[in-house]
Amino acid sequence: MLHKDIIWTFNPPYASHRGGAWERMIRSTRNIFKALINQQLLSDEQLLTFMAETERIMNDRPILAISDDCRDLPVLTPNMPLLMKSNTSTPRGMFDKKDIYAKRWWKQIQHLANEFWKRWLREYLPTLQQRSKWQREQRDVEKDDIVLVADERIQRGQWP
């Protein structure tokens, strides 16, 4: 890395306030995790599986804006360089709230992962929107503007 003039910059210890974006993601994840697992009694294997599912969800998020042009390259995600492949999706299924009490713990974990996805999108997507104080006038949305339209019915891992 020295030959490529790459310089690593680290945050000082105990200065999580210096890592704004990723620290906010960690906080959102922790809050959702606590809410979902609060009443659950999970074994070590179940907890590890659930953590792996949430890790995949978070690392499958697009780093750049998604293009609507089908000729463009796939959008870059953190999982791509980590796993060295572009498609990291897992098999989809229909998992209901009753699956949380199922004897087959895999279904229980998949339901929890679906709930994590829904809540994480609700908390994470608004952080992507630029916020500025309304101290000056701004124009309204017009034709040909790029906007984000979130659909609550999309499958886990499919980004709006």
Secondary structure, 3 states (H helix, E strand, C coil): CCCCCCCCCCCCCCCHHHCHHHHHHHHHHHHHHHHHHCCCCCCHHHHHHHHHHHHHHHHCCCCCCCCCCCCCCCCCCCHHHHHCCCCCCCCCCCCCHHHHHCCCHHHHHHHHHHHHHHHHHHHHHHHHCCCCCCCCCCCCCCCCCCCCCCCCCCCCCCCC
